[in-house]
Amino acid sequence: MSLVPEFADKYEPHEQHDVTNCSLRVFFVPQDSSRPRRYEISRPTFESLFTELAVPVRFLEVLANNNGCYQAFTTYNESRAEYFPQGSDILTKLPSSFLNSAIYFRYNISTERTVCLLHGNQSSEVKSALGQVFWPPLRHSASPWQLIETVVSEYVGLMEHRRQSLDVHVRELEAKTGMSALIFDESQKAAADELNDLLKALHVYEGHLAFFERTVQFQVGWIEWLQAQQSILNQHRFGQVEVIRLPLIHRPIEEGIAFSLGLCASLSRESLEQVRTLRNRIRIQLSCVSQIGTMLFCLPFLTLAIKVVNLIAQNDSRTNISIADASRKIAFETRRDSDAMKTIAALTMVFLPGTFVATLFGMAFFTVDSGSGSGFHVNSLWWIYLAVTIPLTMLTIGVWRGWLRMARRLKIQDEERMDLKEKSQ
């Protein structure tokens, strides 16, 4: 095996390990985080690198892609009577949000030689993992897919570590809001003046989780695609697709690689569900904090409104007390007038009989002659009094009853008119 070369700050080679009859060459191109879009490679190094790898021009397009992509193609050689595959190439660019890495993989079927270029900000971790897997040097029967499987496993582990870190941060934010199924100490809750900062942090982590979900989703599709590419490469190598029909010397390692890729795909799918759950938890916290912030923003206005309502209620209470006092005074005056009317009625009842008798005998129909000795005389026309008084009394009572009936009818008409007006409105 040969790990040549690893490029330093200026991407110049500084170490090389040569192994006799090596079948694998890996080139590491680390990326400087301070200048993620620049590649400062000297011309001799650039020419040596692309000559060794025979990297196609389309790989440069892959390096410039930030959305993530993967593609494979096969080169063929023509012999006298057949057209057979010579090499298999795989280009991969992971999304730049978390794993800003690019992979170029080439396997020569005739020489069984593998060349790989790894570029990105995680190249040191990948190099350490490859060093543990591929040292001592590979046997001649080793699968070229062991390199891809090791890189995939390392990336899946790095993404899972990042997901666990995001999970811890989400739990810390939930502790500050106090809105979670988990029980936290009350002292961890954010104060009212910290809600704005908490809201900003929630929005930031929602953005992180959105990018992270996109990366994990890409990772799931990429690994499933690599599983299919393993079958295609084995078909080119051995003319067979099923693992159980592979040559016995290759079967254990190919079965192990297939199992590892399947496990990585399963872990990535479950990680994707976990990330979506984290996004939902962040959205719940955003909703809760937004509602609390709205309440705190409206609280001064609500307090002012309550004070205004209380002042109006107090004013109404004073008005009601004044009305009640006036009503009490009116009731007292009415009671006093009622007592006076009772007194007048009592006096009227005392003097009315005498007044009636005096008035009756004072009329011209009745005379008392004290000189003649005949005494009391009744005029023969006394019936005129009754003939005039009785009809006049009945007329008076009839007019009074007619006035009451007319007033009652007018009142009913007014009430019906008011009902019609309310119904029309």
C-alpha positions in Angstrom: 0.0 0.0 0.0 1.1 3.5 -0.7 -0.2 6.7 1.0 1.3 9.3 -1.3 1.4 12.2 -1.0 -0.3 14.1 1.8 -0.2 17.8 1.1 0.7 20.4 3.7 -0.5 24.0 3.9 0.6 24.7 0.4 -0.4 21.1 -0.6 3.2 20.1 -1.3 4.1 16.4 -0.7 6.0 15.8 2.5 5.8 12.1 3.1 5.5 8.9 1.0 5.3 5.2 2.0 6.1 2.7 -0.8 5.2 -1.0 -0.6 6.3 -3.5 -3.1 3.6 -4.8 -5.5 1.2 -2.3 -4.0 -2.4 -2.4 -5.4 -3.7 0.7 -3.7 -2.7 4.3 -3.9 -4.5 7.0 -1.9 -3.9 10.8 -2.2 -5.1 13.1 0.6 -5.8 16.7 -0.2 -6.8 18.4 3.1 -8.8 21.6 2.9 -7.9 24.8 4.8 -11.0 26.0 6.8 -9.9 29.6 6.4 -10.1 29.4 2.6 -12.6 26.6 1.8 -12.9 27.6 -1.9 -9.2 28.0 -2.7 -6.8 25.3 -3.8 -3.2 26.5 -3.8 -1.4 23.6 -5.6 1.9 24.1 -7.3 2.1 23.3 -11.0 4.5 20.3 -10.7 2.3 18.8 -7.9 -0.8 19.4 -9.9 0.7 17.7 -13.0 2.0 14.8 -11.0 -1.3 14.4 -9.2 -3.5 14.3 -12.3 -0.9 12.2 -14.2 -0.9 9.6 -11.5 -4.6 9.5 -11.2 -5.6 10.3 -14.7 -8.3 12.4 -13.2 -11.0 13.4 -15.8 -11.8 17.1 -16.2 -15.3 16.5 -14.9 -13.9 15.9 -11.4 -13.0 19.6 -11.2 -16.7 20.3 -11.8 -17.5 18.0 -8.9 -15.1 19.9 -6.6 -16.9 23.1 -7.4 -20.3 21.7 -6.6 -21.8 22.5 -3.2 -25.1 20.7 -3.4 -23.7 17.2 -3.4 -23.6 14.7 -6.4 -22.4 11.2 -7.3 -21.8 9.5 -10.6 -20.0 6.5 -12.0 -18.8 5.6 -15.4 -16.9 2.6 -16.9 -14.1 2.7 -19.5 -13.8 -0.1 -22.1 -11.0 -1.6 -24.2 -11.5 -3.2 -27.6 -9.7 -6.4 -28.3 -9.8 -8.5 -31.4 -13.3 -9.8 -31.1 -14.7 -8.5 -27.9 -15.5 -5.3 -26.1 -14.6 -5.6 -22.4 -14.6 -3.2 -19.4 -11.2 -1.9 -18.4 -11.8 0.4 -15.4 -14.5 1.7 -13.2 -14.6 5.4 -12.0 -16.7 6.9 -9.2 -17.1 10.6 -8.5 -18.6 11.9 -5.3 -19.0 15.3 -3.8 -20.7 15.5 -0.4 -22.8 18.6 0.5 -20.6 21.4 1.8 -22.7 22.1 4.9 -21.1 19.6 7.3 -18.9 17.1 5.3 -17.3 19.3 2.6 -15.5 16.3 1.0 -14.9 15.0 -2.5 -13.9 11.5 -3.6 -12.5 10.2 -6.8 -12.1 6.4 -7.0 -10.7 4.4 -9.9 -10.3 0.7 -10.2 -8.4 -0.9 -13.1 -9.9 -4.3 -13.7 -7.0 -5.7 -15.8 -4.2 -4.7 -13.3 -6.4 -4.9 -10.2 -5.0 -1.5 -9.1 -7.0 1.0 -7.2 -6.3 4.8 -7.0 -8.3 7.2 -4.9 -8.2 10.9 -4.2 -9.8 12.2 -1.0 -10.3 15.9 -0.6 -12.0 17.7 2.3 -12.0 19.0 5.8 -12.2 15.5 7.3 -9.3 14.0 5.5 -7.2 13.5 8.7 -9.9 11.4 10.3 -10.4 9.3 7.1 -6.6 8.8 6.8 -6.4 7.5 10.3 -9.2 5.1 9.7 -7.6 3.9 6.4 -4.3 3.4 8.1 -5.9 1.1 10.7 -7.7 -1.0 8.0 -5.0 -1.2 5.3 -1.9 -1.7 7.3 -0.1 -4.2 6.9 -0.4 -4.0 3.1 -3.3 -5.5 1.3 -3.1 -9.0 0.0 -3.6 -9.4 -3.7 -7.1 -10.8 -3.2 -8.4 -7.8 -1.3 -11.5 -6.0 -2.7 -11.2 -2.4 -4.0 -14.5 -1.7 -2.3 -12.9 -2.1 1.1 -11.6 1.4 0.6 -15.0 2.9 -0.2 -16.6 0.9 2.7 -14.0 2.3 5.1 -14.6 5.9 4.0 -18.4 5.5 4.2 -18.2 4.0 7.7 -16.0 6.9 8.8 -18.3 9.5 7.4 -21.3 7.8 8.9 -19.6 7.8 12.3 -18.7 11.5 11.9 -22.3 12.4 11.0 -23.6 10.4 14.0 -21.2 12.2 16.3 -22.4 15.5 14.9 -26.1 14.5 15.4 -25.5 13.5 19.0 -23.9 17.0 19.5 -27.0 18.7 18.0 -29.2 16.5 20.2 -27.3 17.8 23.3 -27.8 21.4 22.2 -31.5 20.8 21.6 -31.9 19.4 25.1 -30.1 22.4 26.5 -32.5 24.7 24.6 -35.5 22.7 25.9 -34.2 23.1 29.4 -34.2 26.9 29.0 -37.8 26.9 27.7 -39.1 24.4 30.2 -41.3 23.0 27.4 -40.3 19.3 27.0 -41.3 15.8 28.0 -38.0 15.6 30.0 -37.9 17.1 33.5 -35.3 19.8 34.0 -34.3 21.9 37.0 -36.4 25.1 37.3 -33.2 27.1 37.7 -32.2 26.3 34.0 -35.2 28.2 32.6 -34.4 31.4 30.8 -35.5 34.7 32.3 -37.9 37.0 30.6 -35.1 39.3 29.4 -33.3 36.3 27.8 -36.2 35.2 25.6 -35.0 37.2 22.6 -31.5 35.5 22.7 -33.2 32.2 23.2 -35.4 32.8 20.2 -32.4 33.7 18.0 -30.6 30.5 19.2 -33.6 28.4 18.3 -33.7 29.9 14.8 -30.0 29.3 14.3 -30.3 25.6 15.3 -33.3 25.2 13.1 -31.2 26.3 10.2 -28.3 23.9 11.3 -30.8 21.0 11.4 -32.2 21.9 8.0 -28.7 21.7 6.5 -27.9 18.6 8.5 -31.1 16.9 7.4 -30.1 17.6 3.8 -26.7 16.1 4.3 -28.0 12.9 6.0 -30.6 12.5 3.3 -27.9 12.8 0.7 -25.8 10.3 2.6 -28.7 7.7 2.6 -29.1 8.0 -1.2 -25.4 7.9 -1.7 -24.9 4.7 0.3 -27.8 2.9 -1.4 -26.3 4.0 -4.7 -22.9 2.6 -3.7 -24.5 -0.8 -2.9 -25.7 -1.0 -6.4 -22.3 0.1 -7.8 -20.7 -2.7 -5.8 -22.8 -5.3 -7.7 -22.0 -3.6 -11.0 -18.2 -3.6 -10.3 -18.3 -7.3 -9.2 -20.1 -8.1 -12.4 -17.3 -6.4 -14.4 -14.7 -8.2 -12.3 -16.1 -11.7 -12.2 -19.0 -11.7 -14.7 -21.4 -12.5 -11.9 -23.6 -10.4 -9.7 -24.7 -12.6 -6.7 -22.2 -12.7 -3.8 -22.9 -16.4 -3.3 -21.5 -17.1 -6.8 -18.3 -15.1 -6.4 -15.0 -17.0 -6.3 -14.4 -18.5 -2.9 -11.3 -16.4 -2.2 -13.3 -13.1 -2.7 -16.6 -14.1 -1.1 -15.9 -13.4 2.6 -14.6 -9.9 2.1 -17.3 -9.0 -0.5 -20.0 -10.3 1.9 -18.5 -8.3 4.7 -18.4 -5.1 2.6 -22.0 -5.7 1.5 -23.1 -6.2 5.1 -21.2 -3.0 6.2 -22.7 -0.9 3.5 -26.2 -2.2 4.3 -25.6 -1.4 8.0 -24.4 2.1 7.2 -27.5 2.7 5.0 -29.7 1.5 7.9 -27.9 3.7 10.4 -28.2 6.7 8.1 -31.9 6.2 7.6 -32.5 6.0 11.3 -30.2 9.0 11.8 -32.4 10.9 9.3 -35.5 10.1 11.3 -33.7 11.4 14.4 -32.7 14.6 12.7 -36.3 15.2 11.6 -37.5 14.6 15.2 -34.9 17.2 16.4 -36.3 19.7 13.8 -39.8 19.0 15.1 -38.7 19.5 18.7 -37.0 22.8 17.7 -40.2 24.0 16.0 -42.2 23.2 19.1 -39.8 25.2 21.2 -40.0 28.1 18.7 -43.8 28.1 18.9 -43.8 28.1 22.7 -41.2 30.8 23.0 -43.0 32.9 20.3 -46.2 32.7 22.2 -44.5 33.6 25.5 -42.8 36.5 23.8 -46.1 37.7 22.4 -47.7 37.5 25.8 -44.9 39.4 27.4 -45.1 42.0 24.7 -48.8 42.4 25.1 -48.7 42.3 28.9 -48.2 46.1 29.4 -51.1 46.8 27.0 -53.2 44.2 28.8 -52.3 45.8 32.2 -53.3 49.2 30.9 -56.5 47.9 29.5 -57.3 46.2 32.8 -56.6 49.5 34.6 -59.0 51.4 32.2 -61.7 48.8 32.7 -61.2 49.1 36.5 -61.5 52.9 36.3 -64.7 52.6 34.2 -66.1 50.1 36.7 -65.2 52.4 39.6 -66.9 55.3 37.8 -70.0 53.1 37.1 -70.0 52.1 40.7 -70.0 55.8 41.8 -72.8 56.5 39.3 -74.8 53.6 40.6 -74.3 54.7 44.2 -75.4 58.2 43.2 -78.5 56.8 41.5 -79.2 54.6 44.5 -78.9 57.6 46.8 -81.3 59.6 44.6 -83.7 56.7 44.5 -83.6 56.4 48.2 -84.4 60.1 48.5 -87.2 59.8 46.0 -88.6 56.9 47.8 -88.4 58.8 51.1 -90.2 61.8 49.5 -92.8 59.4 48.0 -93.3 57.7 51.3 -93.8 61.1 52.9 -96.2 62.2 50.2 -98.0 58.9 50.6 -98.4 59.6 54.3 -99.8 63.0 53.6 -102.2 61.6 51.1 -103.3 59.0 53.6 -104.0 61.9 56.1 -105.9 63.8 53.4 -107.9 60.7 52.6 -108.7 60.0 56.2 -109.9 63.6 56.7 -111.9 63.4 53.5 -113.6 60.2 54.8 -114.4 61.9 58.1 -115.9 65.1 56.6 -117.4 63.7 53.3 -120.6 62.3 54.8 -121.4 65.5 56.6 -120.5 67.6 53.5 -122.7 65.4 51.3 -125.7 65.7 53.7 -125.2 69.5 54.1 -125.0 70.0 50.4 -128.1 67.8 49.8 -130.3 69.6 52.3 -128.9 72.9 51.2 -130.4 72.5 47.7 -133.7 74.3 46.7 -135.6 71.0 46.6 -135.6 70.8 50.4 -136.8 73.6 52.7 -137.5 73.9 56.4 -140.3 76.2 57.3 -140.1 77.0 61.0 -142.9 79.7 61.0 -145.9 77.7 59.6 -145.2 74.8 61.8 -145.3 72.3 58.9 -141.6 71.6 59.3 -139.7 70.0 56.4 -140.9 70.4 52.8 -139.7 68.5 49.6 -140.1 70.2 46.2 -142.0 68.2 43.7 -139.2 68.7 41.1 -136.6 66.9 43.2 -136.3 64.3 40.5 -134.6 66.8 38.2 -131.5 66.4 40.4 -131.4 62.7 39.9 -132.2 63.0 36.1 -129.2 65.3 35.6 -126.7 63.8 38.1 -127.0 60.1 37.1 -126.5 60.6 33.3 -123.7 63.1 33.9 -122.0 60.6 36.3 -122.3 57.8 33.7 -121.0 60.0 31.0 -118.0 60.9 33.1 -117.2 57.2 33.8 -117.6 56.3 30.1 -115.2 59.0 29.0 -112.7 57.9 31.6 -112.9 54.3 30.5 -112.7 55.2 26.8 -109.5 57.3 27.5 -107.9 54.3 29.3 -108.8 52.0 26.4 -107.3 54.4 23.8 -104.1 54.8 25.8 -103.8 51.0 26.1 -104.2 50.6 22.3 -101.6 53.3 21.5 -99.2 51.6 23.9 -99.6 48.3 22.1 -99.1 49.9 18.7 -95.9 51.6 19.9 -94.6 48.2 21.2 -95.4 46.5 17.9 -93.6 49.3 15.9 -90.5 48.9 18.1 -90.5 45.1 17.6 -90.6 45.5 13.8 -87.8 48.1 13.9 -85.6 45.8 15.9 -86.3 42.8 13.6 -85.5 44.9 10.5 -82.1 45.9 12.0 
